[in-house]
């Protein structure tokens, strides 16, 4: 059995790391460096921001404490899904009709940014379009009907199709579902190959990308000074993208995001016949429960099966033992399969489950709390922040109008409080 490796200085022992194409890594930060923008965090948000800035000719330094894509960006399920958050409609009273319309549009734009970047730079990250939301209850199907009707009002350019119980086997070889909603504008990819490739491209365009360069302190001012053990960065603007791993770097950001564990297992490669039986359309899929299952096939036909979100701050002793029963329930005929990899890590969750993008002060920006839906939304965040820094647009202001609650009680009590709330929602799921 493999060690989950979720909290080591190198990458976890995941399928993504085993199939990472660019193993060269990046340098450590050393000495005094002066730049226009310093980005803290080498996940999708930070890397996308750095790349967007270099495409606009802005000098940028990026600091990552461990490895590029070490956190959720390199550990997630690899699902590239439209939208940037849970329930934009809930903010209509604060952001108005125009704000809701803008966020809806950006939810489509987020996926397009990723697709266009992959095409522009010829990034090999196994992009495959096709995604299906799965219904375990009739009320899920009603929600899918509403979603599809809404997409039609937005002139969504991609195919969507409602499936009932007799059609669902077109997508997934399981009797666990009563229907689904296909969305050909969403899909799946290899997230670690994507984020490392984006960092390498940013470096080739002139960004200074540093790994194993943990930020120890920040001095705010007209010129910010960011210190690591071996370097200090003087910058005019600062972008903080620590997300679930922000720690004590900033107390405001730390109080607004809760780290929650999310986990994935990867099977041995399936035969062509078995892969066709399990996911005949090779789509990424996800059910609608609080304790959701999400899964897809890798390029070499492994079943990547994820879920098991936890709020205790502790990883399971064995991710396989914790997650395998969920997989066997959906696919009882796969009980003979070996599991080759298990891994997990922390995702950042906000109280309203909507991304937190904004400014702590005029020259300090941040992005965090994607609540498990960050592959596309992080890229949108990077573009919005780059536009704000270069004064290209003021789209960041619509995010700043959304208020984000602090989790009460400090770090010690946040997880138990959220865990209690999630138990309540799981109870509702059951009935």
C-alpha positions in Angstrom: 0.0 0.0 0.0 1.3 3.4 -0.9 1.9 6.2 1.5 -0.7 9.0 0.9 2.2 11.5 1.3 -0.2 14.4 1.8 1.9 16.7 3.9 5.6 16.3 2.8 7.8 18.9 1.2 7.8 17.1 -2.2 4.8 16.0 -4.3 2.5 13.4 -2.8 2.9 9.9 -4.2 0.1 10.3 -6.7 -0.7 9.2 -10.2 -0.3 12.8 -11.3 3.3 12.9 -9.9 4.1 9.5 -11.4 3.0 10.8 -14.8 4.4 14.3 -14.6 6.2 15.1 -17.8 8.3 18.1 -16.6 10.4 16.8 -13.6 13.1 19.4 -13.8 11.7 21.7 -11.1 12.5 25.3 -10.5 15.2 27.2 -8.6 15.2 28.5 -5.0 14.9 32.3 -4.3 18.2 33.7 -3.2 19.4 37.3 -2.5 17.6 40.6 -2.9 15.2 40.8 -5.9 13.2 43.8 -7.0 10.1 43.4 -9.2 6.8 45.1 -10.0 4.7 42.2 -8.7 5.4 39.3 -6.3 3.0 36.4 -6.3 2.9 34.1 -3.2 1.7 30.6 -4.0 2.5 28.2 -6.9 -0.9 26.7 -7.6 -3.3 27.5 -10.4 -4.2 31.0 -9.0 -0.6 32.1 -8.5 0.8 30.6 -11.7 -2.1 31.9 -13.8 -1.6 35.4 -12.4 2.1 35.3 -13.2 1.5 34.1 -16.7 -1.2 36.6 -17.4 1.1 39.4 -16.1 4.0 38.3 -18.2 1.8 38.2 -21.3 1.1 41.8 -20.5 4.8 42.7 -20.1 4.8 43.0 -16.3 7.8 42.0 -14.2 6.8 39.2 -11.8 8.4 36.9 -9.2 6.5 33.9 -7.9 7.3 32.1 -4.6 6.2 28.6 -3.8 6.9 27.1 -0.4 7.2 23.5 -1.8 6.7 22.6 -5.4 4.7 24.1 -8.2 1.2 22.6 -8.0 2.0 21.0 -4.6 -1.4 21.8 -3.1 -4.9 21.3 -4.4 -3.9 22.4 -7.9 -1.8 19.2 -8.4 -4.0 16.8 -6.4 -7.6 17.4 -7.6 -9.9 15.3 -9.6 -8.9 17.1 -12.9 -12.5 18.2 -13.7 -12.7 21.4 -15.8 -16.3 22.6 -15.1 -18.1 25.8 -16.1 -19.0 28.3 -13.4 -17.0 30.0 -10.7 -18.9 29.3 -7.5 -22.0 28.0 -5.8 -25.1 30.0 -6.5 -24.3 33.4 -7.9 -28.0 34.3 -7.6 -27.6 34.6 -3.8 -25.6 37.8 -4.3 -28.1 39.6 -6.5 -29.1 42.1 -3.7 -25.5 43.1 -3.3 -24.1 43.1 -6.8 -27.3 43.8 -8.8 -28.5 42.4 -12.1 -25.4 43.6 -14.0 -23.1 41.9 -11.4 -24.9 38.6 -11.6 -24.8 38.8 -15.4 -21.1 39.5 -15.3 -20.3 36.6 -13.0 -22.5 34.2 -15.1 -20.5 35.2 -18.2 -17.2 34.8 -16.4 -18.3 31.3 -15.4 -18.2 30.4 -19.1 -15.1 32.4 -19.7 -13.2 30.5 -17.0 -13.2 27.3 -19.0 -12.4 29.1 -22.3 -9.3 30.6 -20.7 -7.9 27.1 -19.9 -8.9 25.7 -23.3 -7.4 28.6 -25.2 -4.2 28.5 -23.2 -3.7 24.8 -23.8 -4.2 25.4 -27.5 -2.0 28.5 -27.7 1.0 26.9 -26.0 0.4 23.3 -27.1 0.2 22.1 -23.5 0.0 18.3 -23.2 -2.3 17.7 -20.3 -4.8 15.1 -21.6 -7.6 17.6 -22.1 -10.9 15.8 -23.0 -14.2 17.6 -23.3 -17.3 16.1 -21.9 -18.8 16.1 -18.4 -22.0 14.8 -16.8 -23.7 15.7 -13.6 -25.3 12.6 -12.1 -28.6 12.4 -10.3 -29.2 10.0 -7.4 -32.6 11.5 -6.7 -35.5 12.8 -8.7 -35.0 16.3 -7.3 -31.6 16.3 -8.9 -33.2 15.8 -12.3 -35.5 18.8 -11.6 -32.5 20.9 -10.9 -30.8 19.7 -14.1 -33.9 20.7 -16.1 -33.7 24.2 -14.6 -30.0 24.4 -15.3 -30.4 23.4 -18.9 -33.2 25.9 -19.5 -31.0 28.6 -17.9 -28.1 27.7 -20.2 -30.4 28.1 -23.2 -31.3 31.7 -22.1 -27.5 32.4 -22.0 -27.1 31.0 -25.6 -24.6 28.5 -24.2 -22.7 27.3 -27.4 -22.1 23.7 -26.3 -24.3 20.7 -26.4 -26.2 19.8 -23.3 -28.5 16.8 -22.9 -30.8 15.5 -20.2 -30.6 11.8 -19.5 -33.1 9.6 -17.7 -32.5 6.3 -16.0 -32.7 4.3 -19.3 -30.2 6.6 -21.0 -27.6 7.0 -18.1 -25.6 3.9 -19.2 -24.5 5.9 -22.2 -22.3 7.8 -19.8 -21.7 5.5 -16.8 -21.9 1.8 -16.3 -23.6 1.8 -13.0 -27.2 1.4 -11.6 -26.6 4.0 -8.9 -28.2 6.9 -10.8 -31.6 7.9 -12.1 -30.4 10.3 -14.7 -27.9 13.1 -15.6 -27.1 16.2 -17.5 -24.4 16.1 -20.2 -22.3 19.3 -20.7 -19.9 19.2 -23.6 -18.5 22.6 -22.7 -16.9 21.1 -19.6 -14.4 18.3 -19.4 -11.3 16.9 -17.7 -7.5 17.0 -17.8 -4.2 16.2 -16.0 -4.0 19.1 -13.5 -0.4 18.7 -12.4 0.9 18.6 -16.0 -1.2 21.8 -16.7 0.0 23.9 -13.8 3.7 22.9 -14.1 3.6 23.6 -17.9 2.0 27.0 -17.2 4.7 27.8 -14.8 7.4 26.8 -17.3 5.8 28.9 -20.0 5.6 31.9 -17.6 9.3 31.4 -16.8 10.1 31.2 -20.6 8.3 34.5 -21.0 10.5 36.1 -18.3 8.8 35.5 -15.0 11.1 34.4 -12.1 9.5 31.2 -10.7 10.9 29.9 -7.4 10.2 26.7 -5.6 11.0 25.6 -2.0 11.0 29.3 -1.1 8.6 29.6 1.8 7.5 33.1 2.7 8.4 33.8 6.4 7.2 37.4 6.6 5.6 40.3 4.7 6.2 44.0 5.2 3.4 46.1 3.8 3.7 49.6 2.4 4.1 51.4 -0.9 6.9 49.0 -1.5 6.2 45.6 0.0 9.1 43.4 1.3 8.6 39.6 1.2 11.2 37.5 3.0 12.1 33.8 2.7 15.0 32.1 4.5 17.4 33.0 1.7 15.8 35.9 -0.2 13.9 39.2 0.1 11.6 40.4 -2.6 10.9 44.1 -3.0 7.7 44.7 -5.0 5.2 47.4 -5.9 2.2 45.0 -5.9 1.7 41.7 -4.0 -0.6 38.9 -4.8 -1.4 36.3 -2.1 -2.6 32.9 -3.4 -2.0 30.6 -0.4 -5.6 29.3 -0.2 -5.9 26.3 2.2 -2.3 26.6 3.1 -2.3 30.4 3.9 -1.6 29.6 7.6 -0.6 32.6 9.7 0.7 34.6 6.7 -2.4 36.9 6.9 -4.9 36.7 9.7 -7.8 38.1 7.7 -7.4 35.6 4.8 -6.8 32.8 7.2 -10.0 33.5 9.1 -12.1 33.4 5.9 -11.0 30.0 4.5 -11.3 26.6 6.1 -9.0 23.8 4.9 -10.9 20.6 4.2 -9.4 17.3 3.2 -10.3 15.8 -0.2 -9.0 12.5 -1.5 -8.5 10.4 -4.7 -7.6 6.9 -5.5 -6.3 5.6 -8.9 -6.8 2.0 -10.0 -4.6 -0.1 -12.2 -5.2 0.5 -15.9 -8.5 -0.9 -17.1 -8.7 -3.1 -20.3 -10.3 -1.3 -23.2 -13.4 -3.4 -22.8 -13.7 -2.6 -19.0 -13.0 1.1 -19.6 -15.8 1.1 -22.2 -18.2 -0.5 -19.7 -17.3 1.9 -16.8 -17.3 5.2 -18.7 -18.3 4.5 -22.3 -18.2 8.2 -23.3 -15.0 9.0 -21.4 -16.6 11.9 -19.6 -15.8 13.3 -16.1 -18.8 12.8 -13.8 -20.0 13.9 -10.4 -23.1 13.3 -8.3 -25.0 15.9 -6.4 -24.7 14.7 -2.8 -23.0 16.5 0.0 -20.6 13.6 0.3 -20.2 13.5 -3.4 -18.4 11.0 -5.6 -16.5 12.3 -8.7 -14.5 10.2 -11.1 -13.1 9.9 -14.6 -10.7 7.9 -16.7 -7.1 8.9 -17.0 -5.3 8.9 -20.4 -4.0 5.4 -19.7 -7.5 4.2 -18.6 -7.1 4.2 -14.9 -10.2 5.0 -12.9 -9.5 8.1 -10.8 -12.2 8.1 -8.1 -12.5 11.0 -5.6 -14.5 12.3 -2.8 -14.6 11.8 1.0 -14.4 15.5 2.0 -13.3 15.8 5.7 -13.2 18.7 8.1 -11.2 17.3 11.0 -7.8 18.5 9.7 -6.6 14.9 9.8 -6.1 12.5 6.9 -7.5 9.0 6.9 -4.9 6.4 8.0 -5.6 4.7 4.7 -7.3 6.6 1.9 -7.8 3.4 0.0 -9.7 1.8 2.9 -11.8 5.0 3.4 -12.6 5.6 -0.3 -12.6 2.1 -1.9 -16.1 1.2 -0.4 -17.6 4.2 -2.2 -16.1 3.1 -5.5 -17.3 -0.5 -4.9 -20.8 0.7 -4.2 -20.9 2.5 -7.6 -19.1 -0.3 -9.5 -19.5 -3.6 -7.7 -18.0 -5.4 -10.6 -14.6 -3.6 -10.1 -13.9 -5.2 -6.7 -11.1 -7.2 -8.3 -9.2 -4.1 -9.4 -6.0 -3.2 -7.7 -5.6 0.4 -6.5 -2.1 1.7 -7.5 -2.2 5.2 -6.0 -3.9 7.1 -3.1 -3.4 10.7 -2.3 -5.2 13.8 -0.9 -4.7 17.2 0.4 -6.5 20.4 1.6 -8.9 22.4 -0.4 -10.0 25.9 0.7 -13.7 26.4 1.6 -15.4 29.7 2.3 -18.6 30.2 4.4 -20.6 31.1 1.3 -18.8 28.6 -1.0 -17.9 31.4 -3.4 -14.3 32.3 -4.5 -12.7 35.1 -2.6 -11.0 37.5 -4.9 -10.1 41.1 -4.0 -7.6 43.5 -2.4 -6.4 43.8 1.2 -5.2 47.3 0.3 -4.6 49.1 -3.0 -1.4 47.1 -3.8 -2.1 43.8 -2.2 -4.4 41.3 -4.0 -5.6 37.9 -3.1 -7.5 34.8 -4.4 -8.6 31.8 -2.5 -11.5 29.5 -1.3 -12.7 27.8 -4.5 -14.6 25.1 -2.5 -13.5 22.2 -4.6 -14.4 23.8 -8.0 -11.2 25.6 -8.8 -9.5 24.3 -12.0 -11.4 26.8 -14.1 -12.1 29.5 -11.5 -8.5 29.9 -10.5 -7.6 30.7 -14.1 -10.3 33.3 -14.2 -9.0 34.8 -10.9 -5.5 35.1 -12.3 -6.8 37.0 -15.3 -9.1 39.3 -13.2 -6.2 40.2 -10.9 -3.8 40.8 -13.8 -6.4 43.1 -15.4 -6.7 45.0 -12.1 -2.9 45.4 -11.7 -2.5 46.7 -15.3 -5.7 48.8 -15.0 -7.1 46.9 -18.0 -10.5 46.4 -16.4 -12.1 46.8 -13.0 -13.8 43.4 -13.0 -12.3 42.7 -9.6 -14.8 45.1 -8.0 -17.8 42.8 -8.5 -16.0 40.1 -6.4 -15.2 42.7 -3.8 -18.9 43.5 -3.4 -19.5 39.9 -2.2 -19.1 39.8 1.6 -17.2 36.8 3.1 -17.8 35.8 6.7 -15.0 34.9 9.1 -15.2 31.4 10.6 -15.8 32.0 14.3 -13.7 30.6 17.2 -10.3 30.7 15.6 -8.4 27.8 14.0 -9.2 25.4 16.8 -13.0 25.6 16.5 -13.5 26.2 12.8 -13.3 22.6 11.7 -15.7 21.2 14.4 -18.2 23.9 13.6 -18.2 23.2 9.9 -18.2 19.5 10.5 -21.3 19.8 12.6 -22.9 21.9 9.8 -22.0 19.3 7.2 -23.5 16.5 9.3 -26.8 18.4 9.2 -26.7 18.6 5.4 -25.7 14.9 5.2 -28.8 14.2 7.3 -30.9 16.2 4.8 -29.3 14.2 1.9 -30.4 10.9 3.5 -34.0 12.0 3.7 
